[in-house]
Every structure is written in C-alpha cells, then in structure tokens.
Amino acid sequence: MSAPTTKADAKGFLASGLGIALFSSAVFGTSGSFAKSMLETGWSPGAAVAVRLTGAALILLIPAVVVLRGRWHQLKDNWLTILLFGLIGVAGCQLFYFNAVARLSVGVALLLEYLAPVMIVLWLWIASRRRPRALTAAGALLSLGGLVLVLDLTGAVKVDFIGVLWGMAAAVCLVIYFFITAKENDTLPPLVLASGGLLVGAVVMWLVGLLGLLPMTFSAADTTLGPWTTPWWVSAVGLIILATVLAYVSGIMAARSLGSKVASFVSLTEVLFAVIWAWLLLGELPGPIQLLGGLLIVGGVVLVRVDELRGDRRAARVLDHPNDVEPVPSGSVTEAPRS
C-alpha cells in the first residue's frame, strides 16, 4: 500500500507546480557556472550571452509560432513590451550578470542581482512618497545589511569593485524586468513574450558586437566542469538547453500552476542552487560571512514578499466586505514585483 501512496504523493507534488518551480530554479541556477567555465577559457561575456540567447530563441521559435497561429496581431499590439523585455530584461540583465560573474564568484554575483526587490521597495517609496509598512522596511534593512556582509569589506579576500557595479547593474535590469512582466496582459502569451524577448536580445547582442561597441571573443578551448574536461560546446549546450530553454519553459509552467506570487517565493531557491552548482562545477564557495549575508538578503526579500501577500489579502477582504475591514493606511506601499 505504501508504493501507490508514494507515487500519488509524488504525482500530487508535481501537479501542484512546486516540483516544476524547484526544477526551474535548479536549472536557472546553472547559468553562472556554465558561463564562467566558458569565460575562463577566453570567451567574452558578450559572446556568451549572444550564443545563449540565439540558441534558445531558435529552439523556442517553433512553439511560439504554433501559439501565434491565427493571432499574429498580438505581436503588433505588444511590440514595445517585447522590445523592452528583450533589450533590458533579457540582454541587459544577462550581460551585466555575466560581467559580474567574470569578476566575482557566481554566488556573490547572483546575491547582488537579487537585491532587485529591495530596489523596487525603495523606488516605490520615492515615487509614491509613501512610507513602506514595517515588515517591508524591515526586509529592506535586512537585505541591505546582508549586502554589507556579502561584500565582506573588512575580510581578507577583497571583492572586486567593478564586479560589484556589474552585479548592481544586473539588479537594476531585473527591477525593470519585474515591472514589465508584472503588468497584466491577456493578449501576450508568456511563451511568446519569452521567445520574442530572447530573439530581440540575440539581435541586439549581435548588432552591438558587429558595430564594435562590445567585445565578442569566442574560444574553442576545452572547458572544465567539476572533475571533467569537456569540449566548449558542452558548456554552451548546457547554457542554452538547461539554463535558458528548460528554465524559461518550466518557469512559465510553474507560474501558471502556482500563480506568480508563490512562484516568485520558490524562485528564491535559485540562489541556493547557484551556490551548490558553483561549488560542484567550479569549486567556488562564498566565505562564511558572505553566506550569512546571502541568508540575510534572501530573508529580507522573503519579508518583502510576505508583506505583499498580506497586503493583497487585506485588499481582497476590503473588496469583499468593505464595511468590516479598516482601510489600508495611506502611508504604506502595497505593490511589489512579481516574476
């Protein structure tokens, strides 16, 4: 009797979307390790991003065409959203992250990028002139404290300042990515947005490379992944198939099953997976102080997301029972990004 129950539990776990969301985080987390193995053999960040986006865009082009069949007007109606998503949320974010990875450990680079939710809180505070609620403010302060530990300013190992700037630039691009994807749009299927964004990003990367605005250096030297020495294309295929195609598709499936808010909670595990992959494939592991700082950053982001969920539930009660629930104080920020 135990075997059917186990199978049923496993099936229910996958059907709930949690398994798919964790899989998405796990494969997303491989991007830094695959990219760094290529960068260490002479690839430039721009070349690695261009190959990644081109390969993924070509693979996703066929299913995107199938989804668009008979609804080509969706491209015309949403061209600006696709353009901004591809230019900033895809090309810019990945280019800056890969530049950070070239100078920092994968874990530290990703932790810097994950300061995006805190940046959004600060931006909404400035734009709306409304003080965040206590839980959101606590989450922002916790993450900023974690950033200080991640940078390990007093430690023996000095963090590359230029690498930190690249990581922060990736976080800014991620902020814009969140604002673009959070906008409700029933006329643009997620698969079309993902494939269109990847295609736009690929075209942009090749154009700036051909114009000489960005170094595009390729290498056919073997890469090192863990104890194995592999041809360069093994890392490239892993970057394209695992870290991009499967990651985006499974992420879309998870978001549809769980909802964007719950899926964004689970996506925080990408930091953990990225550190584990970097340890297994590159022999990298942040120091104890940096790991503690990473926990504070993730904890701060969790507090911000919890406050968002509380605000949404309160707003829902206000709509359902307007006479029974006190209004939300005007000095609070109730919106946060959704991936």
C-alpha positions in Angstrom: 0.0 0.0 0.0 2.9 2.3 0.6 4.1 2.3 -3.0 0.9 3.7 -4.5 0.8 6.3 -1.8 4.3 7.4 -2.6 3.6 7.6 -6.3 0.4 9.5 -5.6 2.2 12.0 -3.3 4.9 12.5 -6.0 2.3 13.0 -8.7 0.5 15.5 -6.5 3.7 17.3 -5.7 4.5 17.7 -9.4 0.9 18.5 -10.3 0.8 21.3 -7.6 3.6 23.0 -9.6 6.1 23.1 -6.7 8.2 20.4 -8.3 8.2 22.2 -11.6 9.1 25.5 -9.8 12.0 23.9 -8.0 13.2 22.3 -11.2 13.1 25.7 -12.9 15.2 27.3 -10.1 17.7 24.4 -10.2 18.3 24.8 -14.0 18.3 28.6 -13.8 21.0 28.3 -11.2 23.4 26.5 -13.6 23.7 29.6 -15.9 26.5 31.2 -13.9 28.6 28.0 -13.7 28.3 27.2 -17.4 29.0 30.8 -18.3 32.0 31.1 -16.1 33.5 27.9 -17.4 33.4 29.5 -20.9 34.6 32.9 -19.7 37.7 31.3 -18.1 38.8 29.9 -21.5 38.7 33.3 -23.3 35.0 33.9 -24.1 33.9 37.4 -23.6 30.6 38.0 -21.6 29.0 39.5 -24.8 29.8 36.4 -26.8 28.5 34.0 -24.2 25.2 36.0 -23.9 24.8 36.2 -27.7 25.3 32.4 -28.1 22.9 31.7 -25.2 20.1 33.9 -26.5 20.5 32.9 -30.1 20.4 29.2 -29.4 17.4 29.5 -27.0 15.5 31.8 -29.4 15.8 29.4 -32.3 14.6 26.4 -30.2 11.6 28.3 -28.8 10.7 29.9 -32.2 8.8 26.8 -33.3 6.4 26.5 -30.3 6.0 30.3 -30.3 4.9 30.2 -34.0 2.4 27.5 -33.1 1.0 29.6 -30.3 0.7 32.6 -32.5 -1.0 30.8 -35.4 -4.0 32.9 -36.4 -3.2 35.6 -33.8 -0.3 37.4 -35.3 -1.8 40.8 -34.4 -0.6 40.1 -30.8 2.9 40.9 -32.0 1.8 44.2 -33.4 -0.2 45.1 -30.3 2.7 44.3 -27.9 5.9 45.1 -29.9 7.1 47.7 -27.4 6.7 45.3 -24.4 8.6 42.6 -26.3 11.3 45.1 -27.3 11.9 46.4 -23.8 11.7 42.9 -22.3 14.4 41.7 -24.8 16.6 44.7 -24.6 16.7 45.2 -20.8 15.1 42.2 -19.1 17.0 39.6 -21.2 20.1 41.1 -23.0 21.0 43.7 -20.4 20.3 41.7 -17.4 22.3 38.6 -18.6 25.2 40.7 -20.0 25.7 42.6 -16.7 25.3 39.4 -14.7 27.9 37.6 -16.8 30.3 40.5 -16.5 29.8 40.3 -12.7 30.5 36.5 -12.8 33.7 37.2 -14.7 35.0 39.2 -11.7 33.1 37.7 -8.7 32.1 34.2 -7.5 28.8 33.0 -9.0 27.1 33.1 -5.6 28.1 36.7 -4.8 27.1 37.9 -8.3 23.7 36.3 -8.0 23.1 37.7 -4.5 23.9 41.2 -5.8 21.3 40.7 -8.6 18.7 39.6 -6.1 18.8 43.0 -4.4 16.2 43.9 -7.1 13.2 43.5 -4.9 14.7 45.8 -2.3 15.5 48.4 -5.0 11.8 48.2 -6.1 10.7 48.9 -2.5 13.0 52.0 -2.4 11.8 53.2 -5.8 8.1 52.8 -4.9 8.8 54.7 -1.7 10.4 57.6 -3.6 7.9 57.6 -6.4 4.7 57.4 -4.2 6.1 59.3 -1.2 4.5 56.7 0.9 6.5 55.1 3.8 6.6 51.3 3.4 4.9 49.2 6.1 7.0 47.9 9.0 7.5 44.4 7.5 8.7 45.7 4.2 11.0 48.3 5.8 12.5 45.5 8.0 13.0 43.3 4.9 14.8 46.1 3.0 17.1 46.9 6.0 17.8 43.2 6.5 18.8 42.8 2.8 21.0 45.9 2.9 22.7 44.5 6.0 23.2 41.3 4.1 24.8 43.2 1.2 27.4 44.6 3.6 28.3 41.1 4.7 28.3 39.8 1.2 30.8 42.5 0.2 32.9 41.5 3.2 34.6 44.9 3.3 36.8 44.0 6.2 37.7 40.5 5.1 41.0 39.1 3.9 39.5 38.5 0.4 38.7 41.8 -1.3 35.6 41.9 -3.5 36.2 43.3 -7.0 34.6 46.8 -7.0 33.9 46.7 -10.8 32.3 43.3 -10.4 30.0 44.7 -7.7 29.0 47.5 -10.1 28.1 45.0 -12.8 26.1 43.0 -10.3 24.2 46.1 -9.2 23.5 47.0 -12.8 22.1 43.5 -13.3 19.8 44.1 -10.3 18.6 47.4 -11.9 17.8 45.5 -15.1 16.0 42.9 -13.1 13.9 45.6 -11.5 12.7 46.7 -15.0 12.2 43.1 -15.9 9.8 42.7 -12.9 7.9 45.8 -13.8 7.4 44.6 -17.4 6.4 41.1 -16.5 4.1 42.2 -13.6 1.9 44.1 -16.0 -1.3 42.2 -16.6 -1.6 41.4 -20.3 -4.0 38.7 -21.5 -3.1 39.4 -25.2 0.5 38.3 -24.9 1.1 34.6 -24.1 4.1 34.1 -21.8 5.8 31.7 -24.3 5.6 34.4 -27.0 7.0 37.0 -24.6 9.9 34.7 -23.6 10.8 33.7 -27.2 10.3 37.2 -28.5 12.4 38.7 -25.8 15.2 36.1 -26.4 15.1 36.9 -30.1 15.3 40.6 -29.6 18.1 40.2 -27.1 20.0 38.0 -29.5 19.7 40.5 -32.4 20.8 43.4 -30.1 23.8 41.5 -28.9 25.0 40.6 -32.4 24.4 44.2 -33.6 26.4 45.8 -30.9 29.1 43.2 -31.5 29.3 43.8 -35.2 29.4 47.6 -34.6 32.4 47.1 -32.3 30.6 48.5 -29.3 31.0 45.3 -27.3 33.9 42.8 -27.3 32.8 39.5 -28.9 35.6 37.0 -28.3 35.0 33.2 -28.8 37.1 30.3 -27.9 37.3 26.6 -28.9 39.4 25.6 -25.9 38.1 22.9 -23.6 36.2 23.9 -20.5 36.4 22.5 -17.0 33.2 21.4 -15.2 33.9 19.7 -11.9 36.4 16.9 -12.4 35.7 16.7 -16.1 37.4 18.5 -19.0 34.9 18.9 -21.8 34.7 20.5 -25.3 33.5 24.1 -25.3 30.2 23.2 -26.8 29.2 21.1 -23.8 29.1 24.2 -21.6 27.4 26.1 -24.4 24.7 23.5 -24.8 24.2 23.4 -21.1 23.8 27.2 -21.0 21.3 27.1 -23.9 19.2 24.0 -23.1 19.3 23.7 -19.3 19.8 27.3 -18.1 17.6 29.0 -20.8 15.1 26.9 -22.7 14.1 24.5 -19.9 14.4 27.2 -17.3 12.1 29.6 -19.1 9.6 27.0 -20.1 9.4 25.3 -16.7 9.2 28.8 -15.1 6.2 29.7 -17.2 4.5 26.3 -16.3 5.2 26.9 -12.6 3.8 30.4 -12.7 0.6 29.3 -14.4 0.2 26.5 -11.8 1.2 28.3 -8.7 0.5 31.9 -9.5 3.2 34.5 -9.9 3.5 35.3 -6.2 4.0 31.8 -4.9 6.3 31.0 -7.9 8.4 34.1 -7.0 8.8 32.7 -3.5 10.1 29.4 -4.8 12.4 31.2 -7.2 14.4 32.4 -4.3 15.9 28.9 -4.1 17.8 29.8 -7.3 20.4 31.5 -5.1 20.9 28.2 -3.2 21.1 26.1 -6.3 23.5 28.6 -7.9 25.9 28.3 -5.0 25.6 24.5 -5.0 26.3 24.3 -8.7 29.2 26.7 -8.5 30.6 24.5 -5.7 30.2 21.3 -7.6 31.2 22.5 -11.1 33.7 25.3 -10.3 34.9 24.6 -6.8 33.6 28.0 -5.7 32.0 28.6 -2.4 31.5 32.0 -0.8 33.1 32.5 2.6 31.1 32.1 5.9 30.5 35.8 6.2 29.2 36.0 2.6 27.0 33.0 3.1 25.5 34.7 6.2 25.0 37.9 4.2 23.3 35.9 1.5 20.9 34.4 4.0 20.1 37.9 5.2 19.4 39.1 1.7 17.1 36.2 1.0 15.4 36.6 4.3 14.8 40.3 3.6 13.3 39.5 0.2 11.0 36.9 1.9 9.8 39.6 4.3 9.0 41.9 1.5 7.1 39.2 -0.4 5.2 38.2 2.8 4.2 41.8 3.3 3.0 41.9 -0.3 0.8 38.8 0.2 -0.7 40.3 3.4 -1.5 43.5 1.6 -3.2 41.6 -1.2 -5.3 39.5 1.2 -6.3 42.7 3.1 -7.2 44.4 -0.2 -9.3 41.3 -1.1 -11.2 41.5 2.2 -11.8 45.2 1.7 -13.4 44.4 -1.7 -15.5 41.5 -0.3 -16.5 43.2 2.9 -15.9 46.9 2.7 -17.8 47.7 5.9 -15.9 45.1 8.1 -12.3 45.9 7.3 -10.4 49.0 8.2 -8.8 50.7 5.2 -5.1 50.3 4.5 -3.1 53.2 5.8 -2.2 55.7 3.1 1.4 55.6 4.1 2.1 52.0 3.1 3.4 50.5 -0.1 1.3 47.6 -1.2 2.8 46.7 -4.5 5.9 44.6 -5.2 7.3 42.9 -8.2 6.1 39.6 -9.5 8.3 37.4 -11.6 
